[in-house]
């Protein structure tokens, strides 16, 4: 059974893989919080959109969900990401996503380790 958090997680992965910046930004609540790998703290949908536009999507990532642990309002995702810009390099990520009552992401914490 899919929960609202798992539905948001699946949509998140799809939007990143499609490089759909507008669709990705629409997944986030207006006052969402993103805790990015490297200690960045981004508050608000506009700041989060700018982060994906300038930092994530230009590298044309390909993200694959490896394992999910879901509850109603939260989902922990183990992900693997690759990019054609760095062949052979695999980013292993654990993302912790929380959604609000409307199913939009209110908090996303990203933990990353590079391997390869």
C-alpha positions in Angstrom: 0.0 0.0 0.0 1.4 3.4 -1.0 1.2 6.3 1.5 1.1 10.0 0.7 4.8 10.2 1.6 5.7 7.3 -0.8 3.7 8.9 -3.6 5.7 12.1 -3.1 8.9 10.1 -3.1 8.0 8.4 -6.3 7.0 11.7 -7.9 10.3 13.3 -6.7 12.4 10.6 -8.3 10.4 10.8 -11.6 10.7 14.6 -11.7 14.5 14.5 -11.1 15.0 11.9 -13.8 12.8 13.8 -16.2 14.6 17.0 -15.3 11.2 18.6 -14.8 12.1 21.7 -12.8 8.6 23.1 -12.6 7.1 19.7 -11.7 9.8 19.2 -9.1 9.3 22.6 -7.5 5.5 21.9 -7.3 6.1 18.9 -5.1 7.3 21.2 -2.3 5.1 23.3 0.0 5.7 27.1 -0.1 7.5 27.0 3.3 9.3 23.7 2.8 12.8 23.1 4.2 15.6 21.3 2.3 18.6 20.1 4.2 21.0 19.3 1.4 24.2 17.2 1.5 27.1 19.4 2.5 25.2 21.3 5.1 23.1 23.6 3.0 19.8 24.7 4.5 17.3 26.0 2.0 14.0 27.4 3.2 11.0 28.1 0.9 9.9 26.7 -2.4 11.7 29.4 -4.4 15.1 28.7 -2.8 14.6 25.0 -3.3 13.7 25.5 -6.9 16.8 27.6 -7.5 19.0 24.9 -5.8 17.7 22.2 -8.2 18.0 24.5 -11.2 21.6 25.5 -10.5 23.1 22.5 -8.7 21.2 19.3 -9.3 19.5 19.2 -12.7 22.4 20.6 -14.8 24.4 17.4 -14.0 21.5 15.4 -15.7 21.2 12.8 -12.9 19.7 9.4 -13.2 18.2 8.4 -9.9 17.1 4.9 -8.9 15.2 4.0 -5.7 16.9 1.0 -4.0 14.9 0.7 -0.8 12.0 2.6 0.8 10.6 2.7 4.4 7.3 4.5 4.5 4.8 5.7 6.9 1.8 8.0 6.3 3.7 11.3 6.4 7.3 10.2 6.0 9.4 8.1 3.7 13.1 7.2 4.0 14.6 6.5 0.6 17.8 4.8 -0.2 18.8 6.0 -3.7 21.6 5.6 -6.2 22.4 8.4 -8.6 24.7 8.5 -11.6 25.4 11.2 -14.2 26.9 11.2 -17.6 29.2 14.1 -16.5 31.1 11.6 -14.2 31.0 8.1 -15.7 31.6 5.4 -13.1 30.8 7.6 -10.1 27.8 6.6 -8.1 26.3 8.7 -5.4 24.6 6.8 -2.7 21.9 8.8 -1.0 19.5 8.4 1.9 16.7 11.0 1.7 14.2 11.5 4.5 11.1 13.1 3.1 8.1 14.4 5.1 4.8 15.6 3.6 2.1 17.8 5.0 -1.7 17.1 4.9 -1.9 18.1 1.2 0.8 15.6 0.2 3.4 18.3 -0.6 6.9 17.9 0.7 7.4 20.0 3.9 10.9 18.7 4.7 13.6 16.8 2.8 16.9 15.9 4.3 19.5 14.5 1.9 22.6 12.5 3.0 25.1 11.6 0.3 28.2 9.4 -0.1 30.2 9.2 -3.4 31.6 5.9 -4.5 33.3 4.7 -7.6 
